[in-house]
Amino acid sequence: EAGLPGLSAWNRVRDYRSQQLEKMVNVEIYRESALTASDVLDVGADHVVLATGSRWRRDGVGAYGEMPVKTSPAARVLTPDDVFAGAEIAGPVVIYDDDHYFMAGALAERFVTAGYAVTYITTESKACAWTVMTDEQDFIQRRLLELGVDLVFGQSLSEIGVGEIVTRCLYSGQPRRQDCTNLILVTGRLPERGLYDDLMGRADHWADGGLKSVSRIGDCLVPSSIADAVYAGHRYARGLDDPDGERSLRRERPPAF
């Protein structure tokens, strides 16, 4: 995400914590080390916490759309994960935003500045509508308009075909057809919980390696924002040796009088 326009400073979320951890003599870090359930059990840890993240959905389910969208097997459907993995894009780009945070707008800016014709379609009445909460929405929409992104509001995705999508007006229900060479869905996300499920399925082997608990936090539990993931990690660490919650973190709660 830090590679998207205007977001390079987000690297500091990662870099600061990496630097602090590397200074600690009681911390060992192993990068690029994917683990199976057997690997985890072989480590011999007392407690295991999984922060394995999430992946973007490619079925159209999001904030407004509650059911998968009818999709042709031959349709070209991409997600932000595909974009970050280097998927080849040729021709105009259509971005469907049913997430409403920063991602769809940032992707639209990335592609339009790279010379692509970009159409941004959302179920909301404005671009990246949730960013009203972070005082960024006016800036984002103004930027997209200045760059020439075609903004389409109040439309829900109803069908994905080959070279074409169909959306419907949220108010009238009238269909709208849109030529679509490359469709990028920015909708919902699913937790990456495969390792967690495998470990839970082998709970009868935990005692053999001294394992007492397996937990999942951050996007692996509930996909949300980077801030929520950071908080989840901090809260887990604080509460690990405080089972009764006597020193539990308080956030956005008024003091007790």
QUIJOVEN-V477453 format. One record per run of one state. SS is the DSSP state (a for helix, b for strand, c for the rest). FROM is the first residue (numbers start at 1). TO is the last residue. If there is no record, write none. Layout:
# QUIJOVEN-V477453
SS_FROM_TO, SS_FROM_TO
This chain:
# QUIJOVEN-V477453
c_1_7, a_8_22, c_23_36, a_37_43, c_44_46, b_47_50, c_51_53, b_54_56, c_57_69, b_70_71, c_72_76, b_77_79, a_80_84, c_85_92, b_93_97, c_98_102, a_103_113, c_114_117, b_118_122, c_123_128, a_129_134, c_135_136, a_137_147, c_148_149, b_150_152, c_153_154, b_155_160, c_161_163, b_164_169, c_170_174, b_175_179, c_180_181, b_182_186, c_187_188, b_189_191, c_192_193, a_194_200, c_201_202, a_203_209, c_210_212, b_213_216, c_217_217, a_218_220, c_221_225, a_226_239, c_240_257
